[in-house]
Amino acid sequence: QVQLVESGGGLVQPGGSLRLSCVASGFAFSLYDMSWYRQAPGQEREPVVTSTSGTINYADSVKGRFTMSRDNTKNTVYLQMNSLKPEDTAAYYCKAAGRISRRTYWGQGTQVTVSS
């Protein structure tokens, strides 16, 4: 059974930091590109950081503040978020895309709220 389980969201003050985690199971994690997306209320889901065959691209709005990393030994991808702003408030989702299979999987999301 394929699962992507995000965690680490919560309420943080502006300027604060959070680290999101996404633990994968049920598929060959190392063969998948991992990405993070977010969706604010009333808005479409948008990419935060995407990876394609190892090339990582960050949305302009998060460059220099967010960093994605992965640990293939733990089947986990992380999103370190620093200098958080109220406009970063959204549900954050991880996505897995197979480099060979082209299959995609999504997690259930974790809520990040940036507010004083």
C-alpha positions as CSV (number, residue, x, y, z in Angstrom):
1,Q,0.0,0.0,0.0
2,V,1.5,3.3,-1.1
3,Q,1.6,6.0,1.5
4,L,3.0,9.4,1.8
5,V,2.6,10.8,5.3
6,E,3.5,14.4,6.0
7,S,4.1,15.8,9.5
8,G,5.7,18.8,11.1
9,G,3.2,21.5,10.4
10,G,1.8,23.8,13.0
11,L,1.4,27.4,14.1
12,V,4.5,29.6,14.0
13,Q,5.2,33.3,14.4
14,P,6.4,35.3,11.4
15,G,10.2,34.9,11.1
16,G,10.0,31.4,12.7
17,S,11.0,28.1,11.3
18,L,9.4,24.7,10.7
19,R,10.7,21.4,9.2
20,L,8.2,19.3,7.4
21,S,8.7,15.6,6.9
22,C,7.2,13.2,4.4
23,V,7.7,9.5,5.0
24,A,7.1,7.3,2.0
25,S,6.2,3.6,2.0
26,G,4.9,1.0,-0.5
27,F,7.1,2.0,-3.5
28,A,10.8,2.3,-4.5
29,F,11.4,5.7,-2.9
30,S,14.9,6.2,-4.4
31,L,13.4,5.9,-7.9
32,Y,11.1,8.8,-7.4
33,D,11.5,12.5,-7.7
34,M,10.0,14.3,-4.6
35,S,8.4,17.7,-4.6
36,W,6.5,19.9,-2.2
37,Y,3.3,21.8,-3.1
38,R,1.1,24.0,-1.0
39,Q,-2.5,25.2,-1.2
40,A,-3.9,28.2,0.6
41,P,-7.7,28.5,1.2
42,G,-9.5,29.5,-2.0
43,Q,-6.4,29.1,-4.1
44,E,-5.0,26.5,-6.4
45,R,-2.3,24.1,-5.3
46,E,1.1,25.5,-6.3
47,P,4.6,24.1,-6.4
48,V,6.9,25.1,-3.7
49,V,9.9,23.1,-4.7
50,T,10.1,20.5,-7.4
51,S,12.7,17.9,-8.4
52,T,13.1,16.4,-11.8
53,S,15.9,13.8,-12.2
54,G,17.8,15.4,-9.4
55,T,17.4,19.0,-10.5
56,I,15.7,21.0,-7.8
57,N,13.7,24.2,-8.5
58,Y,12.3,26.5,-5.9
59,A,9.4,28.9,-6.3
60,D,10.7,32.5,-6.4
61,S,8.6,33.2,-3.3
62,V,10.6,30.7,-1.2
63,K,14.1,30.9,-2.6
64,G,16.7,31.5,0.0
65,R,14.2,30.6,2.8
66,F,13.2,27.0,2.1
67,T,15.4,23.9,1.5
68,M,14.3,20.5,0.4
69,S,16.4,17.4,1.3
70,R,15.9,13.7,1.3
71,D,17.2,10.7,3.1
72,N,16.8,7.6,1.0
73,T,17.8,5.4,3.9
74,K,14.7,6.6,5.8
75,N,12.4,7.0,2.7
76,T,11.9,10.6,3.9
77,V,11.9,14.0,2.2
78,Y,12.1,17.1,4.3
79,L,11.3,20.8,3.8
80,Q,13.1,23.1,6.0
81,M,11.3,26.4,6.1
82,N,13.0,29.5,7.6
83,S,12.0,33.1,7.9
84,L,8.4,32.2,7.5
85,K,5.9,34.8,6.4
86,P,2.1,35.0,6.8
87,E,1.7,34.4,3.1
88,D,3.4,31.0,3.6
89,T,0.2,29.9,5.4
90,A,-1.2,26.9,3.5
91,A,-1.6,23.1,3.6
92,Y,1.6,21.6,2.4
93,Y,1.7,18.4,0.4
94,C,4.5,16.1,-0.7
95,K,4.4,14.5,-4.1
96,A,6.3,11.5,-5.5
97,A,6.8,11.2,-9.3
98,G,8.4,8.0,-10.7
99,R,11.3,8.7,-12.9
100,I,10.7,5.5,-14.9
101,S,7.1,4.5,-14.0
102,R,5.7,8.1,-14.3
103,R,3.4,7.2,-11.5
104,T,2.5,10.0,-9.1
105,Y,1.5,9.9,-5.5
106,W,0.4,12.6,-3.0
107,G,0.3,12.8,0.7
108,Q,-2.6,14.0,2.7
109,G,-1.1,17.3,3.6
110,T,0.0,19.1,6.8
111,Q,-1.2,22.6,7.8
112,V,1.3,25.4,8.3
113,T,-0.1,28.6,9.8
114,V,2.2,31.7,10.1
115,S,0.6,34.2,12.4
116,S,1.4,36.4,15.4
